[in-house]
Amino acid sequence: MDTNNYIGLHIVDYLLEGGSGRPDDPVLAEWLAADESHWADLVKYKKIWDESRYVAQMESFDKKSAWERVHAVNQRQQRTRKRLARFYPAIGGIAAAVAVFFVLSYWGLPEKETGVEMCMTVGYGSRSEAVLPDGSTVKLNAGSNIRYSYHPGKRIRELYFQGEGFFKIAASERPLVVNTAGGLQVKVLGTTFNLCAYEEDSTVRTSLLEGNVELSHATGKMCLKAGEMAVYHPKTNELKKENTPLAYTYGWINNKLYMDEMSLSEVCKRLERQYDVQITLRGNIGATIHYNGVLQEESITDVLEALVRLSKISYQVSGKKIIITSK
């Protein structure tokens, strides 16, 4: 038997028994004593297990399968964190743990008559990725909230979403309906799109990379084809297509901010979410200064220095508070 899977079965037994204190299992105790790092690994596995409570409640429970999936998710987390560490030093462990909950809760649950419902929140200064129970994936930008539900009686997949996300929706005969805080509803069967729907923003933007989507609101609807983008204004119920390059809308995935006559005020709003800071603009410079180009910097200080080179502003930093003034 593979050594990793072998010790994994003992770890699963330990977690099923509550996972507290030193284990009585001599095999597991010997494994922990062999290397100090094994204790840290056990703590990670317990965290994943605790965030995935459905695992211990499944009607058909396969101990070996449970271990393999938990271990695979942990390894995937570690690889993802290494790739993102250079760009997002503030990414939080809780977001990753809840993303695991999404993965593990898929094991056979969607077909149960009781249905499935789960949620996830990504704080400012963090980005994360979730795998939905139907196999769809969502990359979540800072300050996003998502709630997924599936009810066999309705035969529909449903999301309640606030924030910004890059969706790759798995094809299915059951439509997925995304409800936004602004009142726009996005209906898809299988497609790839970016949705920006922050509750505090004045617009909801949908850009479609693949497939087709149907957008609807209180007074109308619109169909989008691949390569198209639409903007919805909740206050006026206006929904119209826009010719902005699609790459501008999902550049955040690659840590890029595309600025096309973007005001300093809008730039700062995005920086506040990305870096979890509070920016105060003195005077009316937020509306009078605009930028064109692409920003791709690693830290908030790098971004501010780039803005200083592009315009006549100066800044002061005190912890998470930043004050920007004109020179």
C-alpha positions in Angstrom: 0.0 0.0 0.0 1.1 3.5 -0.7 2.7 5.0 2.5 0.9 8.3 2.1 -2.5 6.6 1.8 -1.7 4.1 4.6 -1.0 6.9 7.2 -4.0 8.8 5.8 -6.4 6.0 6.9 -5.1 6.4 10.4 -5.5 10.2 10.3 -9.1 9.7 9.2 -9.8 7.4 12.1 -8.3 10.0 14.4 -10.4 12.8 13.0 -13.6 10.6 13.1 -12.9 10.2 16.9 -12.8 14.0 17.4 -9.2 14.7 16.5 -8.2 16.2 19.9 -5.1 15.7 21.9 -2.4 13.2 21.3 -3.6 10.1 19.4 -3.8 6.7 21.0 -3.1 5.0 17.7 0.5 3.8 17.9 1.0 4.0 14.1 -0.1 7.6 14.0 1.9 8.5 17.2 5.0 7.0 15.6 4.4 9.0 12.4 4.1 12.3 14.4 7.2 11.6 16.3 9.2 10.9 13.2 9.2 14.5 12.0 8.1 17.8 13.6 6.5 18.9 10.4 3.9 16.1 10.7 2.2 17.8 13.5 1.7 20.9 11.3 0.3 18.7 8.6 -2.1 17.1 11.0 -3.4 20.5 12.1 -4.0 21.4 8.4 -5.9 18.2 7.8 -8.0 18.8 10.9 -8.8 22.3 9.8 -10.0 21.0 6.4 -12.0 18.3 8.1 -13.7 20.7 10.5 -14.6 23.1 7.7 -16.2 20.1 5.8 -18.6 18.7 8.3 -20.6 16.9 5.7 -17.7 14.4 5.3 -18.6 12.6 8.6 -22.3 12.6 7.8 -22.5 11.0 4.4 -24.7 8.0 4.0 -22.0 6.1 2.2 -18.6 6.9 3.7 -15.4 5.6 2.1 -12.5 6.3 4.5 -9.9 5.8 1.9 -11.6 8.2 -0.6 -12.1 10.7 2.2 -8.4 10.8 2.9 -7.4 11.0 -0.7 -9.6 14.0 -1.3 -8.7 15.8 1.8 -5.0 15.3 1.1 -5.4 16.3 -2.5 -7.2 19.5 -1.6 -4.4 20.3 1.0 -1.7 19.8 -1.6 -3.6 22.0 -4.1 -4.0 24.7 -1.5 -0.2 24.7 -0.9 0.6 24.9 -4.6 -1.9 27.7 -5.1 -0.6 29.7 -2.1 3.0 29.5 -3.5 1.9 30.8 -6.9 -0.2 33.6 -5.3 2.1 34.6 -2.5 4.1 37.0 -4.6 1.0 39.0 -5.5 -1.3 38.6 -2.6 0.7 38.5 0.7 -2.5 39.3 2.7 -4.5 36.2 1.5 -6.2 34.7 4.5 -6.3 31.0 5.5 -10.1 31.1 6.2 -10.9 31.7 2.5 -8.9 28.7 1.5 -10.5 26.5 4.1 -14.0 27.5 3.0 -13.1 26.8 -0.6 -12.3 23.2 0.6 -15.7 23.0 2.1 -17.2 23.6 -1.4 -15.1 20.8 -2.8 -15.8 18.2 -0.2 -19.5 18.9 0.1 -20.0 17.7 -3.5 -19.5 14.0 -2.6 -22.9 12.7 -3.6 -24.9 15.5 -2.0 -26.7 17.2 -4.9 -28.9 14.3 -5.6 -30.3 14.2 -2.0 -33.9 15.3 -1.7 -32.9 17.9 1.0 -30.7 19.7 -1.6 -27.5 21.6 -1.0 -26.8 25.1 0.3 -23.5 26.7 1.2 -21.8 30.1 1.3 -18.4 31.7 1.1 -16.9 35.1 1.9 -13.6 36.6 0.7 -12.4 39.6 2.7 -10.7 42.7 1.4 -7.0 42.1 0.7 -7.6 38.5 -0.3 -8.6 36.5 -3.4 -9.7 32.9 -3.5 -11.1 30.2 -5.7 -14.2 28.0 -5.1 -15.3 24.7 -6.7 -19.1 24.5 -6.7 -20.8 21.2 -6.1 -21.7 20.9 -9.8 -18.0 21.1 -10.8 -18.1 24.8 -11.8 -15.3 27.0 -10.6 -15.3 30.6 -9.5 -12.3 32.8 -9.0 -13.3 35.4 -6.4 -11.9 38.9 -6.1 -11.5 40.8 -2.8 -14.7 41.7 -0.9 -16.9 39.0 -2.6 -19.7 36.9 -1.1 -21.3 33.9 -2.7 -24.1 31.6 -1.7 -24.9 28.4 -3.7 -28.1 26.4 -3.5 -29.5 23.4 -5.4 -33.0 22.0 -4.8 -33.9 18.8 -6.7 -37.6 19.8 -6.7 -36.8 23.0 -8.7 -34.1 21.3 -10.8 -32.2 24.6 -10.9 -28.8 25.7 -9.7 -28.8 29.1 -8.0 -26.2 31.6 -6.8 -26.6 34.7 -4.8 -23.6 36.9 -5.5 -22.0 40.1 -4.4 -18.5 41.2 -5.5 -16.5 40.2 -8.5 -15.9 36.7 -9.9 -14.6 34.9 -12.9 -17.0 32.0 -13.5 -16.4 28.8 -15.4 -19.8 27.1 -15.3 -20.0 23.3 -15.9 -22.4 22.3 -18.7 -25.7 20.9 -17.4 -29.3 20.5 -18.5 -30.1 22.3 -15.2 -29.6 26.1 -15.7 -27.5 28.1 -13.2 -29.1 31.4 -12.2 -26.8 34.0 -10.6 -28.7 36.7 -8.6 -26.8 39.9 -7.9 -27.2 42.5 -5.2 -28.1 45.1 -7.8 -31.1 43.1 -9.1 -29.6 41.7 -12.3 -30.1 38.0 -12.9 -27.7 36.0 -15.1 -28.9 32.6 -16.4 -26.5 30.1 -18.0 -26.2 26.5 -18.9 -22.5 26.2 -19.4 -20.2 29.2 -20.1 -17.3 31.4 -19.0 -17.9 34.9 -17.9 -16.7 37.7 -15.5 -19.3 39.4 -13.3 -18.6 42.6 -11.3 -21.5 43.2 -8.9 -20.3 45.0 -5.8 -23.3 46.2 -3.7 -21.8 49.7 -3.3 -21.1 50.2 -7.0 -23.5 52.1 -9.3 -23.3 49.4 -12.1 -23.2 45.6 -12.6 -20.9 44.5 -15.4 -21.1 41.2 -17.2 -18.5 40.2 -19.8 -18.8 36.9 -21.7 -15.9 34.9 -22.9 -17.6 31.6 -24.0 -21.1 30.4 -24.6 -24.3 32.4 -24.1 -26.0 34.0 -21.1 -29.4 35.6 -20.6 -29.5 38.8 -18.5 -32.7 39.9 -16.9 -34.0 42.5 -14.5 -37.3 43.9 -13.3 -38.3 45.5 -16.7 -36.4 43.6 -19.4 -33.8 41.1 -20.5 -30.9 40.7 -22.9 -28.9 37.8 -24.4 -25.2 38.0 -24.7 -22.9 36.1 -27.1 -19.2 35.3 -26.6 -17.1 38.4 -26.9 -19.9 40.8 -25.7 -20.2 42.8 -22.5 -23.2 44.5 -20.8 -23.6 47.1 -18.2 -26.7 47.4 -15.9 -27.6 50.5 -13.9 -29.8 49.4 -10.9 -31.1 52.9 -10.2 -32.5 53.4 -13.7 -33.1 49.8 -14.7 -31.0 50.5 -17.8 -29.3 47.5 -19.4 -27.1 48.0 -22.5 -24.1 46.5 -24.3 -20.7 48.1 -24.1 -17.6 47.9 -26.4 -14.9 47.8 -23.7 -12.3 45.2 -24.4 -13.1 42.0 -22.4 -9.5 41.7 -21.2 -10.0 44.9 -19.2 -12.8 43.3 -17.1 -10.9 40.3 -15.9 -7.4 41.6 -15.8 -7.6 41.4 -12.0 -7.0 37.6 -12.3 -3.5 38.4 -13.4 -3.1 41.3 -11.0 -3.6 43.9 -13.7 -5.6 47.0 -13.5 -6.6 48.4 -17.0 -7.3 52.1 -16.8 -9.2 53.7 -19.7 -9.8 57.3 -18.6 -10.3 55.9 -15.1 -10.7 58.5 -12.4 -8.4 58.6 -9.4 -11.5 58.0 -7.2 -12.3 54.7 -9.1 -8.6 53.6 -8.9 -8.6 54.2 -5.2 -11.8 52.2 -4.7 -10.2 49.2 -6.3 -7.0 49.6 -4.4 -8.9 49.6 -1.1 -10.5 46.3 -1.9 -7.3 44.7 -3.3 -5.0 45.7 -0.5 -7.4 46.1 2.4 -6.6 49.8 3.0 -8.5 53.0 3.6 -7.7 55.8 1.2 -8.7 59.5 1.8 -8.6 61.9 -1.1 -8.1 65.6 -0.3 -10.0 68.1 -2.4 -11.6 67.2 -5.7 -8.7 65.4 -7.2 -10.6 62.1 -7.2 -12.9 63.4 -10.0 -10.4 65.6 -11.9 -7.5 63.2 -12.3 -7.8 60.4 -14.8 -5.5 57.6 -15.9 -4.8 55.5 -19.0 -2.7 52.4 -19.2 -2.1 49.2 -17.2 -1.0 48.9 -13.6 0.7 45.7 -12.5 2.5 46.2 -9.2 3.1 43.9 -6.3 2.5 46.2 -3.3 0.3 49.1 -2.5 3.4 51.3 -2.2 4.5 50.3 -5.7 1.1 51.3 -7.0 1.1 54.6 -5.2 4.6 55.4 -6.6 3.4 54.6 -10.1 0.4 57.0 -9.7 2.8 59.7 -8.4 4.8 59.3 -11.6 1.7 59.6 -13.7 0.1 62.6 -12.0 0.8 65.5 -9.7 -0.1 63.8 -6.4 1.6 62.9 -3.2 0.6 60.5 -0.4 1.1 59.7 3.2 0.8 56.2 4.7 0.0 55.4 8.3 -0.7 51.7 8.8 -3.7 50.9 6.6 -4.7 54.5 6.3 -3.5 56.4 3.2 -4.0 60.1 2.5 -3.6 61.4 -1.1 -3.2 65.1 -1.9 -2.3 67.2 -4.9 1.2 68.5 -5.2 
